[in-house]
Amino acid sequence: MASSLSHISEELADIDGQISDILRALSNGFQKLEKIKDANRQSRQLEELTEKMRECKRLIKEFDREVKELEGQNDSSAAKMLNEKKQSMIKELNHYVALKKQHSATLENNKRVDLFEGPGEGHGEENVLLASSMTNQELINRGNQMMDETDQAIDRAKKVVQDTVAVGTETAAALKAQTEQMSRVVNELDSIHFSIKKASKLVKEIGRQVATDRCIMALLFLIVIGVIAIIIVKLVHPNNKDIRDIPGLAPPAQSRRLLWHPQLK
């Protein structure tokens, strides 16, 4: 059929091939679904098959649009063949849609039965008791047993809640302790920063004082050197007039004559 469609349109042949692949996958999928016993796996399988059916429906619509576009180019026999092909696709897809509805209904009924039976029931013949065949005392005992099981489940839930609250309390306490520790660390860092800043200022002051002391020492050293140089010069040249006014180094002053003298009158 695909080869005959390729003579009419390559696009029609491609769409027909895709639809055939999907219909084949649907057939294999429903055969696989019959062998699955787990309800959850059946639900997942039905979802996958439903998605394939949606894709198949879209391709059939695309096939129909392409056929309508080629109506004027094909003869009556080709048009009849394309129409029969489309109807065959639709019929087969509707068959799988009906199967999907049937399996969905069966799965829904099984879920309802499981809800009424409760966990662990309906799997062994000796564990299945019909309410109509049970005496009043058996019904009361069964009700008391279910209430006990419910109480136990509630107690377990309460324990889980208490454990969760305890863990939350411990976590909150640990976070509070860590926050306080971080605050102390921040305060210590601030103190260290202040101490470093104060030490830097003290080092600068000490540096300035040392520089001042060095300047004074250098000045005193220059003065001493100058005095030593003058002494050496005086010893070498005792009559040097340039150093006669230095105390202790200049020669003794000659007696000066006063301007006023009794003999000058």
Secondary structure, 3 states (H helix, E strand, C coil): CHHHHHHHCHHHHHHHHHHHHHHHHHHHHHHHHHHCCCHHHHHHHHHHHHHHHHHHHHHHHHHHHHHHHCCCCCCHHHHHHHHHHHHHHHHHHHHHHHHHHHHHHHHHHHHHHHHHHCCCCCCCHHHCCCHHHCCHHHHHHHHHHHHHHHHHHHHHHHHHHHHHHHHHHHHHHHHHHHHHHHHHHHHHHHHHHHHHHHHHHHHHHHHHHHHHHHHHHHHHHHHHHHHHHHHHHHHHCCCCHHHCCCCCCCCCCCCCCCCCCHHHC
